Amino acid sequence: MASQSDINNYQAEQIKILEGLEPVRKRPGMYIGSTDANGLHHLVKEILDNAVDEAIAGFGDTIQLFRDPISDLHRELFLKHQANKKLKAEEKELADQVITVVDSGRGIPVEKHASGVSAMEVVMTKLHAGGKFESKTYKVSGGLHGIGSSAVNALSCLMQVAVKRNNKYYYQYHSRGIPAAPVTEISETELIAKFPQQSQDFVNYESGTIVQFIADPLIFKQISYNPKTIIDIVKDRAYLMAGIYFQLFDRVTNIEQHFYFEGGIRSLVEHINMSKKSLHRVFYLNDQWTDEETKKEIGIEIALQYNDSYKERVESYVNVINTPDGGTHVQGFRLALGRVIRDYAEKNGMIKEKENFVADDLREGLTAVVFVKMPSNDLQFESQTKAKLNNAEAQTAVYRVFKKHFATYLEEHPKVARTIVEKVLISARARLAARAAKDAVIRKGLLEGLSLPGKLADCQSNKPEESEIYIVEGDSAGGSAKQGRDRHFQAIFPLRGKILNTERARLDRIVASDELKNLVIALGCGIGDSFDETKLRYHRIILMNDADVDGEHITTLGLTFFFRHLPEVIEKGYLYVAMPPLFKITFNKEEFYAYSEEEREMQIKKILATNPNAKIGIQRYKGLGEMNPEQLWSTTMNPASRVLKKIDIEDANKADTTFDVLMGSEVAPRKKFIQSRAKMAELDV
């Protein structure tokens, strides 16, 4: 209960009113999700999507994105801004990269707005302002709150905006959301001087917009754009916008890429399944659904293809905005998919007595893209980051349209229909077999207190946070590791030979493998839907293998197992790879270890610098068994001197594709992958 002093200390003067764009700078996470790398790249998406919205509306066919180092011009412009003249030294620091988006749309309106300033200034400086509130202007767009451009402006230490309309150029620049001067008309020569590289094509457009920003280092912890992420952002939108030309110019990394996909989301599905064996041609629909009551229309595009893998990948979008958490449109898709396949199977007598399938069985090998286009002023997202769609009408629309088209497709393509149904039924049977096997093995092993595997040399500590387990291959390495370890907190689990390639293995095969079954029992956390993080016995799981080709293969098999079947271990940061030394360097009676060729050369140069005629011995380690226990401890297992690589997943989709290529059954994609990287390979010969 509040005391009188608490009440007295809470007065009217403590109620603050944030003006203009202050709310964005005070609480940036509310508008862009975070101030880490994700939030930084969200700025790029916001500006790029404004250009894409123009293209959706039917204006413009070219969108360019530039990443450049900042120039002296940017520094001069920043310091010239009235608001920056009295800043502290640290506040005058600029990030070293600038992002520019150029489009050939209509250009932001520049005439005087009812508020008294140019419409262009309103768009860039006022929250909840923009053309997307008026359905006549943008029937379909990703923008909902009118926050995107102004939020980016607020979080940028410098933003420049140029517009071309009616063969005239207009310009304004801002710092941290504050305009330096009103919107002014400038000449083409002045425009080129301000945007020397980015304006080359722009001057030939009939109309368009240039938006350039430098993210504010006072807001973002680290301003380092990931070139792969930027490529994916551009490519993602190119797939959705069939017939629109996207150009990426990254002058920081000297990457130039152009994207144009006539097939749209069909091309995206084909790309995702490129390394997999497809079971049929891509199913595609493009239709509209009209609400009987409101008469509002929802455009629906869906592309679907099953492959021979056991993993699902469903991408979803609303008005070109990626919704990674799905939402109502994905729910409608899944419901209709299950209904249509079940109806077809029952109608054609493909389901045996007592046989059934559940929603999870439909997901094995499914690749799909669900893309809906809705009136922008009706959009309901879970948050400003737009990760999940909440519109109930989207579920109804997708369900009805997809159900009708996909049912017709299966009737017209009975061979494809039977292939899909058989795929689903095989998945259902495997699920039941896995459950039976898991109940028989995991339940006994983990829930009924079955003793730990005999091959496990466990540690003395029962505290997971300080315990670690080394997974090693071979009795020789296992023996040295057992003798060299610190028994208090280090456990050793030796493998016999190469474990099962789990890329194409269902859970029933996993629990039937003695090596993997015993490993799961040793870890204590279960597997599949029985996984329980609280029961994990070690918070450092370390793959330790030989530094040769076979060792790398065994490590990859281990990574595949954890990525496919225990991804939570990676997500929680519990998985590591040990880095044993590659070389032992001897000089006189001293021994030095090097973990790379570069480190070896540096050590040799260091010795020769003081002993030019030194006789140096170099041993290349190829197996952990070549080291005695003391050497293995000091080089690879001692926390004070060892090198561990922590495994994390930066991009789940790319990781999925890489594992599929390297560990899948298709030879051609793997051959291409190896050949393209052959020059980078180091051979043990």
CORVEN-V135121 format. One record per residue. RES is the residue in one letter. SS is DSSP state (helix for helix, strand for strand, loop for the rest). PHI is phi in degrees with one decimal (999 if undefined). OMEGA is omega in degrees with one decimal (none if undefined). Layout:
BEGIN
res: {RES | RES}
ss: {SS | SS}
phi: {PHI | PHI}
omega: {OMEGA | OMEGA}
END
This chain:
BEGIN
res: {M | A | S | Q | S | D | I | N | N | Y | Q | A | E | Q | I | K | I | L | E | G | L | E | P | V | R | K | R | P | G | M | Y | I | G | S | T | D | A | N | G | L | H | H | L | V | K | E | I | L | D | N | A | V | D | E | A | I | A | G | F | G | D | T | I | Q | L | F | R | D | P | I | S | D | L | H | R | E | L | F | L | K | H | Q | A | N | K | K | L | K | A | E | E | K | E | L | A | D | Q | V | I | T | V | V | D | S | G | R | G | I | P | V | E | K | H | A | S | G | V | S | A | M | E | V | V | M | T | K | L | H | A | G | G | K | F | E | S | K | T | Y | K | V | S | G | G | L | H | G | I | G | S | S | A | V | N | A | L | S | C | L | M | Q | V | A | V | K | R | N | N | K | Y | Y | Y | Q | Y | H | S | R | G | I | P | A | A | P | V | T | E | I | S | E | T | E | L | I | A | K | F | P | Q | Q | S | Q | D | F | V | N | Y | E | S | G | T | I | V | Q | F | I | A | D | P | L | I | F | K | Q | I | S | Y | N | P | K | T | I | I | D | I | V | K | D | R | A | Y | L | M | A | G | I | Y | F | Q | L | F | D | R | V | T | N | I | E | Q | H | F | Y | F | E | G | G | I | R | S | L | V | E | H | I | N | M | S | K | K | S | L | H | R | V | F | Y | L | N | D | Q | W | T | D | E | E | T | K | K | E | I | G | I | E | I | A | L | Q | Y | N | D | S | Y | K | E | R | V | E | S | Y | V | N | V | I | N | T | P | D | G | G | T | H | V | Q | G | F | R | L | A | L | G | R | V | I | R | D | Y | A | E | K | N | G | M | I | K | E | K | E | N | F | V | A | D | D | L | R | E | G | L | T | A | V | V | F | V | K | M | P | S | N | D | L | Q | F | E | S | Q | T | K | A | K | L | N | N | A | E | A | Q | T | A | V | Y | R | V | F | K | K | H | F | A | T | Y | L | E | E | H | P | K | V | A | R | T | I | V | E | K | V | L | I | S | A | R | A | R | L | A | A | R | A | A | K | D | A | V | I | R | K | G | L | L | E | G | L | S | L | P | G | K | L | A | D | C | Q | S | N | K | P | E | E | S | E | I | Y | I | V | E | G | D | S | A | G | G | S | A | K | Q | G | R | D | R | H | F | Q | A | I | F | P | L | R | G | K | I | L | N | T | E | R | A | R | L | D | R | I | V | A | S | D | E | L | K | N | L | V | I | A | L | G | C | G | I | G | D | S | F | D | E | T | K | L | R | Y | H | R | I | I | L | M | N | D | A | D | V | D | G | E | H | I | T | T | L | G | L | T | F | F | F | R | H | L | P | E | V | I | E | K | G | Y | L | Y | V | A | M | P | P | L | F | K | I | T | F | N | K | E | E | F | Y | A | Y | S | E | E | E | R | E | M | Q | I | K | K | I | L | A | T | N | P | N | A | K | I | G | I | Q | R | Y | K | G | L | G | E | M | N | P | E | Q | L | W | S | T | T | M | N | P | A | S | R | V | L | K | K | I | D | I | E | D | A | N | K | A | D | T | T | F | D | V | L | M | G | S | E | V | A | P | R | K | K | F | I | Q | S | R | A | K | M | A | E | L | D | V}
ss: {loop | loop | loop | helix | helix | helix | helix | helix | helix | loop | loop | helix | helix | helix | loop | loop | loop | loop | loop | loop | loop | helix | helix | helix | helix | helix | loop | loop | helix | helix | helix | helix | loop | loop | loop | loop | helix | helix | helix | helix | helix | helix | helix | helix | helix | helix | helix | helix | helix | helix | helix | helix | helix | helix | helix | helix | loop | loop | loop | loop | loop | strand | strand | strand | strand | strand | strand | strand | strand | loop | loop | helix | helix | helix | helix | helix | helix | helix | helix | helix | loop | helix | helix | helix | loop | loop | loop | loop | helix | helix | helix | helix | loop | loop | loop | loop | strand | strand | strand | strand | strand | strand | strand | loop | loop | loop | loop | loop | loop | loop | loop | strand | loop | loop | loop | loop | loop | strand | helix | helix | helix | helix | helix | helix | helix | loop | loop | loop | loop | loop | helix | helix | helix | loop | loop | loop | loop | loop | loop | strand | loop | loop | loop | loop | loop | loop | loop | helix | helix | helix | helix | helix | helix | helix | loop | strand | strand | strand | strand | strand | strand | strand | strand | strand | strand | loop | loop | strand | strand | strand | strand | strand | strand | strand | strand | loop | loop | strand | strand | loop | loop | loop | loop | strand | strand | strand | loop | helix | helix | helix | helix | helix | helix | helix | loop | loop | loop | loop | loop | loop | loop | helix | helix | helix | loop | loop | loop | strand | strand | strand | strand | strand | strand | strand | strand | loop | loop | loop | loop | loop | loop | loop | loop | loop | loop | loop | helix | helix | helix | helix | helix | helix | helix | helix | helix | helix | helix | helix | helix | helix | loop | loop | loop | loop | strand | strand | strand | strand | strand | strand | loop | loop | loop | loop | strand | strand | strand | strand | strand | loop | loop | loop | loop | loop | helix | helix | helix | helix | helix | helix | helix | helix | loop | loop | loop | loop | loop | strand | loop | loop | loop | loop | strand | strand | strand | strand | strand | strand | strand | strand | loop | loop | loop | loop | loop | loop | strand | strand | strand | strand | strand | strand | strand | strand | strand | strand | strand | loop | loop | loop | loop | loop | strand | strand | strand | strand | strand | strand | loop | loop | strand | strand | loop | loop | loop | loop | strand | helix | helix | helix | helix | helix | helix | helix | helix | helix | helix | helix | helix | helix | helix | helix | helix | helix | helix | helix | helix | loop | loop | loop | loop | loop | loop | loop | loop | loop | loop | loop | helix | helix | helix | helix | loop | loop | loop | strand | strand | strand | strand | strand | strand | strand | strand | loop | strand | helix | helix | helix | loop | loop | strand | loop | loop | loop | loop | loop | loop | loop | strand | loop | loop | helix | helix | helix | helix | helix | helix | helix | helix | helix | helix | helix | helix | helix | helix | helix | helix | helix | helix | helix | helix | helix | loop | helix | helix | helix | helix | helix | helix | helix | helix | helix | helix | helix | helix | helix | helix | helix | helix | helix | helix | helix | helix | helix | helix | helix | helix | helix | helix | helix | helix | helix | helix | helix | helix | helix | helix | loop | loop | loop | loop | loop | loop | loop | loop | strand | strand | loop | loop | loop | loop | loop | loop | helix | helix | helix | loop | strand | strand | strand | strand | strand | strand | loop | helix | helix | helix | helix | helix | helix | helix | helix | helix | helix | loop | loop | loop | loop | loop | strand | strand | strand | strand | strand | strand | loop | loop | loop | loop | loop | loop | helix | helix | helix | loop | loop | helix | helix | helix | helix | helix | helix | loop | helix | helix | helix | helix | helix | helix | helix | helix | helix | helix | loop | loop | loop | loop | helix | helix | helix | loop | loop | helix | helix | helix | loop | loop | loop | loop | strand | strand | strand | strand | strand | loop | loop | loop | loop | helix | helix | helix | helix | helix | helix | helix | helix | helix | helix | helix | helix | helix | helix | helix | helix | helix | loop | helix | helix | helix | helix | helix | loop | loop | loop | strand | strand | strand | strand | loop | loop | loop | loop | strand | strand | strand | strand | strand | loop | loop | strand | strand | strand | strand | strand | loop | loop | helix | helix | helix | helix | helix | helix | helix | helix | helix | helix | helix | helix | helix | helix | loop | loop | loop | loop | loop | strand | strand | strand | strand | strand | loop | loop | loop | helix | helix | helix | loop | loop | helix | helix | helix | helix | helix | helix | helix | helix | helix | loop | loop | loop | loop | loop | loop | strand | strand | strand | loop | loop | loop | loop | loop | helix | helix | helix | helix | helix | helix | helix | helix | helix | helix | helix | helix | loop | loop | loop | helix | helix | helix | helix | helix | helix | helix | helix | helix | helix | loop | helix | helix | helix | loop | loop | loop | loop | loop}
phi: {999 | -67.2 | -82.8 | -64.5 | -65.0 | -62.0 | -64.5 | -65.4 | -79.6 | -105.8 | -120.0 | -58.6 | -67.6 | -84.4 | -84.6 | -99.6 | -112.4 | -87.9 | -98.8 | 55.5 | -100.0 | -55.7 | -56.6 | -67.6 | -72.0 | -72.8 | -132.8 | -59.9 | -60.3 | -66.5 | -106.2 | -125.4 | 93.7 | -167.4 | -112.7 | -93.3 | -59.5 | -63.6 | -65.2 | -60.0 | -72.1 | -64.2 | -58.9 | -60.0 | -61.7 | -60.9 | -71.3 | -63.1 | -69.1 | -63.5 | -66.8 | -64.8 | -59.5 | -62.1 | -65.6 | -60.8 | -72.6 | 96.4 | -121.4 | 92.2 | -130.6 | -136.0 | -132.2 | -119.8 | -126.4 | -119.3 | -123.9 | -131.7 | -67.9 | -71.8 | -117.5 | -61.5 | -58.9 | -63.8 | -63.4 | -62.1 | -64.6 | -63.4 | -71.1 | -72.3 | -61.4 | -55.6 | -68.8 | -101.3 | -69.7 | -106.4 | -72.2 | -69.8 | -56.7 | -67.5 | -80.1 | -91.7 | -75.1 | -103.9 | -66.2 | -95.1 | -132.1 | -128.0 | -109.0 | -132.2 | -119.3 | -122.5 | -134.4 | -107.6 | -77.9 | -76.0 | 83.9 | -62.4 | -56.7 | -117.6 | -64.1 | -64.3 | -88.3 | -58.3 | -74.0 | 107.6 | -121.9 | -60.3 | -58.5 | -63.3 | -66.5 | -59.7 | -60.2 | -88.0 | -125.6 | -114.9 | -68.1 | 58.2 | -132.2 | 159.0 | -82.3 | -84.6 | -81.3 | -103.6 | -63.3 | -70.9 | -80.7 | -130.1 | -66.7 | -133.3 | -162.6 | -84.7 | -71.3 | -126.0 | -97.1 | 67.5 | -107.9 | -46.3 | -63.4 | -66.9 | -66.1 | -61.7 | -59.9 | -61.7 | -99.1 | -114.6 | -75.1 | -150.1 | -135.9 | -117.7 | -130.8 | -131.1 | -132.1 | -116.2 | -145.3 | 53.4 | 63.2 | -124.4 | -112.8 | -129.6 | -146.8 | -157.6 | -128.5 | -136.1 | -136.9 | 51.5 | 88.4 | -104.1 | -69.3 | -77.6 | -163.3 | -62.0 | -60.7 | -127.2 | -81.0 | -127.5 | -85.2 | -63.1 | -62.0 | -65.5 | -59.7 | -62.8 | -64.8 | -79.9 | -130.8 | -59.4 | -91.3 | -74.2 | -96.3 | -58.4 | -86.2 | -58.3 | -64.7 | -92.6 | -73.9 | -69.0 | -159.5 | 161.6 | -138.7 | -117.9 | -124.6 | -127.7 | -143.0 | -118.6 | -59.2 | -82.2 | -68.1 | -74.3 | -99.5 | -96.5 | -59.3 | -143.1 | -102.8 | -141.7 | -73.2 | -86.9 | -58.9 | -66.4 | -63.4 | -63.6 | -58.5 | -63.5 | -59.8 | -69.8 | -61.9 | -54.2 | -73.5 | -65.3 | -62.9 | -74.8 | -100.5 | -58.3 | 90.3 | -101.9 | -92.2 | -110.1 | -126.7 | -118.7 | -123.1 | -104.7 | -87.3 | -79.6 | -107.4 | 58.8 | -106.5 | -129.2 | -136.7 | -121.1 | -129.7 | -153.2 | -122.0 | -67.2 | -82.4 | 59.2 | -69.9 | -63.4 | -63.6 | -63.5 | -62.3 | -61.2 | -65.6 | -60.8 | -90.0 | -56.7 | -93.1 | -113.5 | -91.3 | -76.5 | -93.5 | -166.2 | -70.6 | -66.4 | -82.3 | -142.5 | -136.7 | -141.6 | -147.6 | -125.5 | -123.6 | -113.1 | -67.6 | -63.6 | -83.3 | -89.5 | 65.3 | -78.1 | -104.6 | -125.3 | -81.7 | -132.3 | -122.4 | -139.0 | -124.2 | -146.3 | -157.2 | -90.9 | -128.2 | -87.2 | -83.9 | -110.9 | -110.7 | -105.5 | -143.5 | -119.5 | -101.9 | -132.4 | -143.5 | -129.3 | 53.5 | 69.3 | -90.6 | -67.5 | -114.2 | -61.7 | -93.0 | 73.4 | 133.3 | -65.3 | -66.1 | -72.2 | -58.7 | -61.0 | -62.4 | -65.7 | -60.7 | -67.9 | -59.0 | -63.9 | -63.5 | -67.5 | -66.3 | -63.5 | -61.0 | -65.3 | -63.7 | -68.6 | -60.8 | -102.4 | 60.8 | -93.8 | -102.5 | -75.0 | -59.2 | 67.6 | -100.5 | -155.6 | -135.4 | -114.9 | -57.6 | -62.6 | -67.8 | -72.6 | -86.7 | -61.5 | 77.1 | -87.8 | -121.8 | -149.4 | -126.3 | -112.9 | -130.2 | -115.6 | -121.6 | -126.9 | -55.2 | -62.5 | -81.2 | -103.9 | -63.9 | -130.0 | -99.8 | -69.9 | -157.0 | -63.8 | -73.3 | 59.6 | -82.0 | -145.8 | -86.1 | -114.7 | -65.7 | -65.0 | -65.4 | -66.3 | -63.8 | -60.9 | -61.8 | -65.2 | -58.4 | -68.8 | -68.6 | -66.0 | -58.5 | -63.1 | -69.3 | -72.6 | -62.1 | -62.9 | -60.5 | -65.2 | -65.0 | -82.6 | -129.2 | -61.3 | -65.0 | -63.5 | -58.3 | -65.6 | -62.5 | -67.0 | -61.9 | -61.9 | -58.5 | -66.4 | -67.6 | -62.0 | -61.6 | -63.8 | -64.6 | -65.4 | -62.2 | -65.9 | -65.9 | -63.5 | -61.5 | -63.9 | -65.7 | -65.5 | -61.6 | -76.1 | -102.7 | -66.4 | -60.4 | -64.6 | -71.9 | -109.5 | -99.0 | -111.0 | 73.8 | -58.2 | -60.2 | -65.7 | -56.2 | -62.5 | -73.4 | -75.3 | -95.2 | -78.2 | -91.8 | -78.8 | -72.2 | -109.2 | -99.7 | -57.2 | -65.7 | -111.4 | -95.6 | -142.0 | -124.6 | -96.6 | -100.8 | -122.3 | -107.2 | 97.2 | -69.0 | -64.4 | -64.3 | -62.6 | -65.2 | -64.2 | -66.0 | -63.3 | -76.2 | -88.8 | -69.6 | -94.1 | -62.2 | -62.9 | -128.1 | -113.8 | -105.5 | -124.3 | -124.4 | -84.0 | -103.1 | -104.5 | 75.2 | -80.2 | -75.3 | -59.2 | -72.6 | -90.7 | -58.4 | -115.7 | -112.2 | -80.5 | -62.7 | -64.2 | -72.8 | -62.5 | -73.8 | -83.8 | -84.6 | -59.2 | -63.0 | -72.0 | -59.8 | -66.5 | -64.2 | -61.8 | -63.5 | -64.6 | -69.1 | 85.1 | -97.4 | 78.8 | -153.3 | 67.5 | -74.5 | -94.3 | -60.5 | -139.5 | -58.5 | -64.5 | -97.1 | -64.6 | -87.4 | -138.0 | -100.6 | -133.6 | -108.0 | -117.1 | -84.4 | -125.7 | -135.6 | -61.5 | -89.5 | -133.6 | -61.3 | -62.0 | -63.0 | -63.9 | -64.5 | -64.5 | -61.7 | -63.6 | -61.4 | -65.5 | -62.6 | -61.0 | -60.1 | -69.1 | -64.9 | -83.7 | -122.2 | -134.5 | -62.9 | -61.1 | -62.1 | -71.7 | -59.4 | -84.3 | 81.0 | -97.6 | -102.3 | -135.9 | -122.1 | -73.6 | -118.0 | -70.1 | -65.8 | -90.4 | -136.7 | -112.0 | -112.0 | -115.9 | -146.4 | 56.0 | -112.5 | -95.1 | -122.5 | -128.5 | -118.7 | -125.7 | -101.3 | -156.7 | -65.4 | -62.4 | -65.8 | -61.1 | -63.5 | -63.7 | -67.0 | -64.1 | -61.7 | -63.7 | -67.8 | -67.3 | -62.1 | -104.3 | -136.8 | -56.8 | -102.3 | -65.1 | -93.9 | -108.3 | -97.7 | -126.7 | -115.3 | -92.0 | -78.1 | -116.1 | -142.5 | -64.6 | -65.8 | -75.1 | -96.9 | -79.7 | -54.5 | -64.6 | -66.4 | -63.0 | -64.4 | -68.8 | -95.4 | -128.0 | -119.6 | -74.3 | -56.0 | -77.3 | -130.9 | -72.6 | -119.0 | -117.8 | -102.8 | -79.9 | -93.1 | -136.1 | -114.5 | -75.6 | -138.2 | -61.6 | -65.8 | -68.5 | -62.1 | -58.2 | -64.8 | -63.3 | -62.5 | -63.5 | -67.8 | -76.8 | -114.3 | -78.0 | -88.6 | -79.3 | -78.0 | -57.5 | -62.3 | -68.1 | -61.2 | -63.2 | -60.1 | -67.0 | -62.6 | -68.2 | -117.2 | -61.5 | -68.3 | -88.0 | -75.0 | -113.0 | -98.6 | -89.7 | -128.4}
omega: {-176.9 | 177.2 | 178.8 | 179.1 | 177.1 | -179.8 | -178.6 | -179.6 | -179.1 | -173.9 | -175.9 | -177.2 | 177.7 | 176.2 | -176.0 | 173.8 | 179.3 | -176.2 | 173.7 | -178.1 | 178.1 | -179.4 | -178.7 | -179.6 | 177.8 | -176.5 | -176.3 | -179.0 | 178.8 | -173.7 | -178.2 | 175.8 | -178.0 | 175.3 | 173.9 | -178.3 | 179.6 | 178.0 | 178.5 | 179.6 | 175.8 | 175.5 | 179.2 | -179.2 | -177.2 | -178.2 | 179.0 | -177.7 | 172.8 | 176.7 | 179.2 | 178.4 | 175.5 | 179.4 | 177.1 | -179.5 | 176.4 | -177.9 | 179.6 | 179.7 | -178.6 | 177.0 | -179.3 | 174.2 | -179.0 | 166.2 | -174.7 | 167.3 | 177.5 | -177.5 | 175.4 | 177.6 | 178.9 | 179.7 | 179.1 | -178.9 | -179.9 | -177.9 | 178.9 | -177.8 | -174.2 | -176.4 | -174.9 | -173.6 | -178.5 | -178.9 | 172.1 | -176.1 | -178.5 | 179.5 | 179.6 | 179.4 | 177.4 | 169.1 | -173.3 | -178.4 | -179.7 | 179.1 | 178.3 | 175.1 | -179.4 | 177.5 | 179.7 | 178.1 | -175.4 | -173.7 | 178.8 | 177.4 | -175.8 | -178.5 | -177.3 | 178.7 | 179.1 | 179.8 | 177.3 | 177.8 | 179.6 | 176.8 | 178.7 | 177.3 | 178.0 | -178.8 | -173.9 | -173.5 | -177.0 | 173.0 | 178.1 | 176.7 | 177.9 | -177.9 | -173.5 | 173.7 | -179.2 | -174.5 | 179.1 | -178.3 | 177.6 | 175.8 | -178.5 | 173.9 | 177.2 | -179.2 | 179.9 | -170.9 | -175.6 | -173.1 | -168.7 | -175.9 | -178.6 | 177.5 | 177.2 | 178.0 | -179.4 | -174.9 | 178.4 | 176.5 | 175.7 | 174.3 | 174.9 | 179.5 | 176.0 | -178.1 | 172.0 | 177.0 | 177.8 | 177.9 | 176.5 | -179.5 | -179.2 | -170.7 | 172.8 | 173.1 | -172.1 | 169.9 | -179.0 | 175.2 | -177.3 | 179.6 | 179.2 | -177.8 | 176.5 | 175.3 | -178.2 | 173.6 | 178.8 | 179.1 | 177.2 | 178.3 | 178.4 | 178.2 | -178.6 | 178.4 | -179.5 | -179.1 | -171.9 | -179.6 | -171.3 | -176.0 | -173.6 | 177.3 | -175.0 | -177.4 | 179.4 | 178.0 | 174.4 | 177.7 | 179.2 | -176.4 | 170.2 | 174.2 | -178.9 | -179.1 | 172.8 | -178.1 | -173.3 | 178.4 | 174.4 | -178.9 | -173.5 | -178.3 | 179.5 | -179.7 | -179.2 | 179.9 | 176.7 | -177.0 | 178.1 | 178.3 | 179.3 | 176.5 | -179.3 | 178.9 | -179.1 | -177.6 | 179.4 | -178.0 | 177.7 | 177.4 | -178.0 | -175.8 | -179.9 | 176.9 | 177.5 | -175.8 | 178.3 | 178.6 | 178.0 | 177.3 | 179.2 | -176.7 | 172.3 | 179.9 | -178.1 | 176.4 | 173.5 | 179.9 | 179.4 | -176.8 | 176.3 | -177.2 | 178.4 | -177.1 | 178.3 | -174.7 | 172.0 | 177.5 | 178.9 | 178.2 | 178.1 | 179.0 | -180.0 | -177.4 | -173.9 | -177.4 | -178.1 | 175.9 | -178.8 | -178.0 | 179.6 | 175.7 | -178.5 | 170.9 | -177.1 | 173.1 | 176.1 | -173.4 | 178.1 | 174.9 | -179.2 | 176.7 | -175.4 | -177.8 | -174.8 | -176.7 | 177.4 | -175.8 | 174.4 | 175.6 | -175.7 | 171.4 | 177.3 | 173.3 | -171.8 | 174.5 | 174.0 | 174.9 | -173.5 | 179.2 | 179.8 | -176.3 | 178.5 | 170.1 | 178.1 | 176.4 | -178.6 | -176.1 | 171.9 | -179.5 | -179.6 | 176.2 | 179.3 | 176.8 | -174.8 | 178.4 | 177.1 | -178.1 | -173.6 | 179.7 | 177.5 | 176.4 | 178.2 | 177.8 | -177.3 | 179.6 | -179.3 | 179.1 | 179.7 | -179.0 | -176.4 | -178.4 | 178.7 | -180.0 | -179.4 | -178.2 | 179.7 | -179.5 | -176.2 | 174.8 | -176.5 | 179.9 | 179.5 | 178.8 | -179.0 | 179.1 | -178.6 | 174.9 | -178.6 | -175.2 | -178.7 | -179.3 | 179.4 | -170.3 | -178.1 | 176.7 | -178.4 | 169.8 | -176.9 | 172.2 | 179.0 | -172.9 | 178.5 | 178.7 | -173.2 | 173.3 | -172.6 | -178.6 | 176.0 | -173.1 | 176.8 | 176.8 | 179.7 | 179.4 | 178.7 | 178.2 | 170.3 | -178.4 | -175.3 | 179.8 | -177.9 | -177.5 | -179.3 | -178.4 | 178.2 | 177.7 | 179.5 | -177.4 | -177.9 | -179.3 | -175.3 | -176.8 | -178.4 | -179.9 | -179.5 | -175.4 | -176.3 | 176.0 | 177.4 | -179.5 | -179.7 | 178.2 | -178.4 | -179.5 | -174.7 | 179.5 | 177.3 | -179.1 | -179.3 | 178.6 | -179.5 | -179.6 | 178.5 | 176.9 | -179.0 | -178.8 | 175.8 | 177.4 | 179.4 | 179.4 | 178.9 | 177.8 | 179.3 | 177.9 | 178.6 | 179.4 | 179.7 | 179.9 | -179.3 | 178.3 | -178.0 | -174.8 | -174.7 | -179.4 | 178.3 | -173.9 | -171.2 | -173.8 | -178.9 | 171.7 | 174.6 | -177.7 | 179.7 | -179.2 | -177.9 | -178.9 | -179.2 | 170.0 | -170.9 | 176.6 | -178.2 | -176.8 | 173.9 | 176.9 | -177.0 | -176.1 | 178.5 | -176.7 | 177.2 | -179.6 | 175.6 | 175.6 | -174.1 | 179.6 | 174.1 | -179.3 | -177.7 | 178.5 | 179.5 | 179.0 | 178.2 | -179.5 | 179.3 | -178.7 | -174.5 | -173.2 | 167.5 | -172.5 | -177.3 | -173.5 | -176.6 | 175.8 | 180.0 | 176.4 | -178.9 | 174.6 | 175.8 | 179.5 | -177.9 | -179.8 | 179.0 | 171.5 | -172.7 | 179.4 | -179.1 | -177.2 | 173.7 | -173.9 | -179.3 | 177.3 | 179.2 | -175.8 | 175.4 | 178.2 | -177.1 | -177.3 | -178.0 | 177.8 | -179.4 | 177.3 | 178.7 | 178.3 | 179.8 | -179.5 | 173.7 | -170.3 | -176.3 | -178.2 | -178.4 | -178.1 | 176.6 | -178.7 | 179.9 | -176.6 | -176.2 | -179.1 | 177.6 | -171.2 | -178.3 | 178.4 | 166.7 | 177.0 | -167.8 | 173.5 | -178.3 | -177.4 | -178.9 | 179.1 | 175.4 | -175.7 | 179.3 | 179.0 | 177.5 | 178.7 | 179.7 | 176.8 | 179.2 | 176.0 | 177.7 | 178.1 | 178.3 | -180.0 | -178.5 | -179.3 | -176.3 | -169.5 | 174.7 | -176.3 | -179.9 | 178.5 | 178.7 | -178.2 | -179.0 | 177.2 | -176.7 | -173.0 | -179.2 | 170.9 | 178.0 | 179.6 | 177.3 | 179.4 | 176.8 | -174.4 | 166.6 | -178.4 | -179.4 | 177.3 | -169.9 | 178.9 | -179.5 | 177.2 | 176.2 | -180.0 | 179.3 | -175.8 | 176.7 | 177.4 | 178.9 | 179.1 | 176.6 | -178.9 | 178.7 | -179.6 | 178.8 | 178.7 | 179.7 | 179.5 | -177.4 | 179.6 | 179.7 | -179.6 | -174.0 | -177.7 | -175.4 | 173.2 | -173.4 | 175.4 | -179.1 | 176.6 | 176.3 | 177.6 | 173.6 | -179.0 | 177.9 | 179.6 | 177.1 | -179.5 | 171.9 | -175.9 | -178.9 | 179.1 | -180.0 | 177.9 | -173.8 | -175.5 | -166.7 | -173.0 | -179.6 | -178.3 | -178.1 | -174.6 | -175.5 | 174.3 | 176.4 | 172.1 | 178.0 | -178.0 | 172.1 | -177.0 | 179.2 | -179.0 | -175.2 | -178.6 | 179.2 | 176.8 | 178.1 | -179.7 | -178.4 | 178.0 | 179.6 | 179.8 | -173.3 | -172.1 | 179.8 | -175.4 | -178.4 | -176.0 | -172.8 | 178.8 | 179.7 | 178.2 | 178.9 | 179.1 | -178.1 | -178.7 | -178.5 | -177.8 | -174.8 | -178.3 | -179.0 | -173.0 | 172.0 | -174.9 | 174.4 | 179.7 | none}
END
